[in-house]
Amino acid sequence: MPARTPFSTPAADRLRLTLRMKATLVVFAAVMFTGGTDLTKVTVGLPRITADLSAGPLQGLWIADVYGLVAGALLLPAAVLADTVGRKRVYLAGLLLAAATAAVAATAPSATVLVLARAVQGASSAMLIAGTVTIIRVTFPGIRLRAVAYGVWAASFSVGSAFGPLVGGALVEWGHWRWLFAVNVPVLLLCAVAAAMVLAETRNPDPPVFDLPSVLASVSGVALVVAGLKGLAQEEVPVVLSLAGALTGALLLVLFVLRQLRLPRAFLDVRLFRLPSFTASTVVVLIANGAFAGVLFVLTQRFQEVEGMTAIGAGWALMPLALASALGAVLAPRVQDLLAPERTLMVGVGAAATGLGMLALAGPGAGLRVAAMVVLGLGTGVIMTIGANLIMSSAPEDRTADAGAIQESAFTIGAGAGIALLGASSLVLARVGEGSVDPAAIYGPGADQALRVVAAGFALVSLVAIWLLRRGTHQGPGR
């Protein structure tokens, strides 16, 4: 037997594990920072993009939110793929696909090509997310370390969102909107090289079986619900057809759930929703991320189309929202140490609901609007960190992939649906109230009314979520 070397001692093993965890976080933070800038870079540059490509308001909505919606729809098959062939392999493939589609988006000759490129970017995002959440769960032991990891992960996205408008505004003002996508190519390729060196390969010992009917039902269900929602904002699409599409999608999702309950090993273990903390956290993450993304989209358009700001000016005006979200994500683990996860999430929900209500009442008032963005940002930052940790920690160890798919579906579908809901509602309410669908009417009076409706709905759902979280505090740790 060879002699033990200094590099094989328990202390050395712990050091290697610590270094691997830190390096893993750096890679994930860099990728999430890039994803955060993408959200606000594209939103800030949307007026230039739509003008250059002769795209209408609804095509602009697709350019902004198809990325998140496709990512949410494909998360389940991506999670199964990652569990089967390896999370590191899928993560690396996602990075390479993201770099390739960023190059296509940067050279898109038409709005249609750009929408398609953004959709494939969404598919690459699903692959990245499917690997990320489960790698964090198996790499960082204990609820405290995982909370820190998810905090860094969420804060990286929020900081990216904060700097995205400034970076995007500068690129649009001093260069061309195509640089919004082109700058991602070298960054993502560097991340792929780093990920290949530092990430550990893991698989699920009990992966779900790939089930084609489940895939078709989940993907088609999400697509039809979102398409129906968008159709309500299109004059040329009958309201009956839009509602029929949305209801058909909802029915397919119900059938998907029923099938999961009958499969010996579910494609997605929906029984996790029997856990109050898991269910409440998932709902809260979905609606909070939807509110954050929708508000970010609407305000970006208002600042430029109604208030006449430049792209850089809009980026500065959005800084309170994005920076407050980053601060909330960083502070959340400390608050959790004092209050426990469920109570911390309740605080985040209350802050987000308050901030959204303030924003709905603020109108063009700059002072109240800034205060509202800060409160909303703090609340959503706490929710993204603690909600993600609660979802993953509430699930049994052998259902990590299922919990990760549900968690990230809540993030991505929430963001895409939030943009679609607020954008489409602003269009409809502007048409009804102002008799006009020009940008000033859509993102002025139309957006004001849409924000009031969304704020009221958010408050009602938040009350239900807080009730479920209170039940969850009596479950015991179990995680």
Solvent accessible surface area in square Angstrom, and as a share of the most:
residue,aa,sasa,rsa
1,M,232,1.03
2,P,122,0.77
3,A,91,0.71
4,R,171,0.63
5,T,70,0.41
6,P,104,0.65
7,F,152,0.63
8,S,43,0.28
9,T,42,0.24
10,P,87,0.55
11,A,60,0.47
12,A,19,0.15
13,D,66,0.34
14,R,153,0.56
15,L,105,0.52
16,R,114,0.42
17,L,85,0.42
18,T,51,0.30
19,L,101,0.50
20,R,99,0.36
21,M,24,0.11
22,K,125,0.53
23,A,29,0.23
24,T,2,0.01
25,L,28,0.14
26,V,102,0.59
27,V,6,0.04
28,F,2,0.01
29,A,23,0.18
30,A,39,0.31
31,V,14,0.08
32,M,42,0.19
33,F,76,0.32
34,T,11,0.07
35,G,20,0.20
36,G,0,0.00
37,T,10,0.06
38,D,9,0.05
39,L,31,0.15
40,T,1,0.00
41,K,3,0.01
42,V,1,0.01
43,T,3,0.02
44,V,1,0.00
45,G,0,0.00
46,L,7,0.04
47,P,28,0.18
48,R,112,0.41
49,I,0,0.00
50,T,25,0.15
51,A,79,0.61
52,D,78,0.40
53,L,23,0.12
54,S,102,0.66
55,A,15,0.12
56,G,32,0.30
57,P,71,0.45
58,L,35,0.17
59,Q,71,0.32
60,G,2,0.02
61,L,3,0.01
62,W,83,0.29
63,I,0,0.00
64,A,8,0.06
65,D,2,0.01
66,V,11,0.06
67,Y,55,0.21
68,G,11,0.10
69,L,10,0.05
70,V,35,0.20
71,A,0,0.00
72,G,4,0.04
73,A,11,0.09
74,L,56,0.28
75,L,0,0.00
76,L,18,0.09
77,P,24,0.15
78,A,9,0.07
79,A,9,0.07
80,V,7,0.04
81,L,81,0.41
82,A,1,0.01
83,D,2,0.01
84,T,75,0.44
85,V,58,0.33
86,G,0,0.00
87,R,8,0.03
88,K,38,0.16
89,R,134,0.49
90,V,4,0.02
91,Y,1,0.01
92,L,39,0.19
93,A,43,0.33
94,G,0,0.00
95,L,0,0.00
96,L,96,0.48
97,L,58,0.29
98,A,9,0.07
99,A,4,0.03
100,A,55,0.43
101,T,10,0.06
102,A,0,0.00
103,A,43,0.33
104,V,72,0.42
105,A,0,0.00
106,A,9,0.07
107,T,101,0.59
108,A,0,0.00
109,P,102,0.64
110,S,41,0.27
111,A,6,0.04
112,T,81,0.47
113,V,49,0.28
114,L,0,0.00
115,V,29,0.17
116,L,110,0.55
117,A,5,0.04
118,R,4,0.02
119,A,20,0.16
120,V,62,0.36
121,Q,5,0.02
122,G,0,0.00
123,A,22,0.17
124,S,2,0.01
125,S,10,0.07
126,A,1,0.00
127,M,35,0.16
128,L,18,0.09
129,I,18,0.09
130,A,7,0.05
131,G,0,0.00
132,T,7,0.04
133,V,2,0.01
134,T,3,0.02
135,I,3,0.02
136,I,0,0.00
137,R,18,0.07
138,V,68,0.39
139,T,20,0.11
140,F,8,0.03
141,P,80,0.50
142,G,40,0.39
143,I,53,0.27
144,R,105,0.38
145,L,76,0.38
146,R,15,0.06
147,A,0,0.00
148,V,51,0.30
149,A,0,0.00
150,Y,0,0.00
151,G,3,0.03
152,V,54,0.31
153,W,8,0.03
154,A,5,0.04
155,A,9,0.07
156,S,14,0.09
157,F,40,0.17
158,S,0,0.00
159,V,48,0.28
160,G,0,0.00
161,S,0,0.00
162,A,0,0.00
163,F,86,0.36
164,G,0,0.00
165,P,1,0.01
166,L,31,0.16
167,V,67,0.38
168,G,0,0.00
169,G,0,0.00
170,A,23,0.18
171,L,39,0.19
172,V,3,0.02
173,E,58,0.26
174,W,204,0.72
175,G,48,0.46
176,H,74,0.33
177,W,7,0.03
178,R,67,0.24
179,W,135,0.47
180,L,0,0.00
181,F,0,0.00
182,A,28,0.22
183,V,45,0.26
184,N,3,0.02
185,V,36,0.20
186,P,74,0.47
187,V,63,0.36
188,L,10,0.05
189,L,79,0.39
190,L,127,0.63
191,C,11,0.06
192,A,10,0.07
193,V,89,0.51
194,A,31,0.24
195,A,0,0.00
196,A,49,0.38
197,M,143,0.64
198,V,34,0.20
199,L,4,0.02
200,A,39,0.31
201,E,63,0.28
202,T,34,0.20
203,R,119,0.43
204,N,10,0.05
205,P,131,0.83
206,D,61,0.32
207,P,46,0.29
208,P,7,0.04
209,V,103,0.59
210,F,118,0.49
211,D,20,0.10
212,L,102,0.51
213,P,65,0.41
214,S,0,0.00
215,V,19,0.11
216,L,102,0.51
217,A,16,0.13
218,S,6,0.04
219,V,39,0.22
220,S,43,0.28
221,G,0,0.00
222,V,20,0.12
223,A,54,0.42
224,L,62,0.31
225,V,51,0.29
226,V,11,0.06
227,A,49,0.38
228,G,4,0.04
229,L,41,0.20
230,K,6,0.02
231,G,4,0.04
232,L,59,0.29
233,A,2,0.02
234,Q,50,0.22
235,E,123,0.55
236,E,131,0.59
237,V,37,0.21
238,P,81,0.51
239,V,90,0.52
240,V,117,0.67
241,L,111,0.55
242,S,4,0.03
243,L,87,0.43
244,A,46,0.36
245,G,18,0.17
246,A,26,0.20
247,L,126,0.63
248,T,62,0.36
249,G,0,0.00
250,A,44,0.34
251,L,102,0.51
252,L,46,0.23
253,L,57,0.28
254,V,81,0.47
255,L,88,0.44
256,F,12,0.05
257,V,60,0.34
258,L,87,0.43
259,R,70,0.26
260,Q,0,0.00
261,L,70,0.35
262,R,182,0.67
263,L,37,0.18
264,P,142,0.90
265,R,34,0.12
266,A,6,0.05
267,F,4,0.02
268,L,15,0.07
269,D,19,0.10
270,V,15,0.09
271,R,93,0.34
272,L,8,0.04
273,F,79,0.33
274,R,179,0.65
275,L,56,0.28
276,P,15,0.10
277,S,0,0.00
278,F,0,0.00
279,T,29,0.17
280,A,0,0.00
281,S,0,0.00
282,T,12,0.07
283,V,51,0.29
284,V,1,0.00
285,V,0,0.00
286,L,68,0.34
287,I,33,0.17
288,A,0,0.00
289,N,13,0.07
290,G,8,0.07
291,A,5,0.04
292,F,2,0.01
293,A,2,0.02
294,G,0,0.00
295,V,1,0.00
296,L,3,0.01
297,F,2,0.01
298,V,0,0.00
299,L,1,0.00
300,T,0,0.00
301,Q,7,0.03
302,R,12,0.04
303,F,1,0.00
304,Q,29,0.13
305,E,65,0.29
306,V,61,0.35
307,E,68,0.31
308,G,62,0.60
309,M,63,0.28
310,T,81,0.47
311,A,5,0.04
312,I,39,0.20
313,G,24,0.23
314,A,0,0.00
315,G,0,0.00
316,W,153,0.54
317,A,25,0.20
318,L,1,0.01
319,M,22,0.10
320,P,35,0.22
321,L,0,0.00
322,A,1,0.01
323,L,78,0.39
324,A,8,0.06
325,S,0,0.00
326,A,7,0.05
327,L,92,0.46
328,G,1,0.01
329,A,0,0.00
330,V,85,0.49
331,L,73,0.36
332,A,0,0.00
333,P,9,0.05
334,R,164,0.60
335,V,46,0.27
336,Q,10,0.05
337,D,87,0.45
338,L,152,0.76
339,L,72,0.36
340,A,37,0.29
341,P,18,0.12
342,E,5,0.02
343,R,125,0.46
344,T,0,0.00
345,L,0,0.00
346,M,33,0.15
347,V,81,0.46
348,G,1,0.01
349,V,1,0.01
350,G,31,0.30
351,A,27,0.21
352,A,0,0.00
353,A,25,0.19
354,T,74,0.43
355,G,0,0.00
356,L,1,0.01
357,G,24,0.23
358,M,48,0.21
359,L,5,0.03
360,A,7,0.05
361,L,139,0.69
362,A,11,0.09
363,G,12,0.12
364,P,114,0.72
365,G,34,0.32
366,A,62,0.48
367,G,58,0.56
368,L,81,0.40
369,R,15,0.05
370,V,64,0.37
371,A,42,0.33
372,A,0,0.00
373,M,2,0.01
374,V,54,0.31
375,V,41,0.23
376,L,0,0.00
377,G,0,0.00
378,L,57,0.28
379,G,0,0.00
380,T,0,0.00
381,G,0,0.00
382,V,18,0.10
383,I,0,0.00
384,M,6,0.03
385,T,0,0.00
386,I,0,0.00
387,G,0,0.00
388,A,0,0.00
389,N,1,0.01
390,L,1,0.00
391,I,0,0.00
392,M,0,0.00
393,S,0,0.00
394,S,17,0.11
395,A,4,0.03
396,P,68,0.43
397,E,115,0.51
398,D,72,0.37
399,R,42,0.15
400,T,6,0.03
401,A,4,0.03
402,D,3,0.01
403,A,0,0.00
404,G,1,0.01
405,A,4,0.03
406,I,10,0.05
407,Q,0,0.00
408,E,4,0.02
409,S,18,0.12
410,A,2,0.01
411,F,22,0.09
412,T,15,0.09
413,I,35,0.18
414,G,1,0.01
415,A,19,0.15
416,G,1,0.01
417,A,30,0.23
418,G,7,0.07
419,I,4,0.02
420,A,0,0.00
421,L,76,0.38
422,L,3,0.01
423,G,2,0.02
424,A,3,0.02
425,S,27,0.18
426,S,0,0.00
427,L,9,0.04
428,V,45,0.26
429,L,44,0.22
430,A,0,0.00
431,R,67,0.24
432,V,117,0.67
433,G,49,0.47
434,E,88,0.40
435,G,64,0.62
436,S,36,0.23
437,V,61,0.35
438,D,66,0.34
439,P,57,0.36
440,A,49,0.38
441,A,10,0.08
442,I,1,0.00
443,Y,20,0.08
444,G,8,0.08
445,P,53,0.34
446,G,0,0.00
447,A,0,0.00
448,D,27,0.14
449,Q,64,0.29
450,A,0,0.00
451,L,3,0.02
452,R,117,0.43
453,V,100,0.57
454,V,24,0.14
455,A,14,0.11
456,A,59,0.45
457,G,33,0.32
458,F,11,0.05
459,A,43,0.33
460,L,121,0.60
461,V,54,0.31
462,S,4,0.02
463,L,117,0.58
464,V,87,0.50
465,A,1,0.01
466,I,44,0.22
467,W,143,0.50
468,L,27,0.14
469,L,0,0.00
470,R,150,0.55
471,R,123,0.45
472,G,1,0.01
473,T,37,0.22
474,H,159,0.71
475,Q,79,0.35
476,G,36,0.34
477,P,108,0.68
478,G,80,0.77
479,R,76,0.28
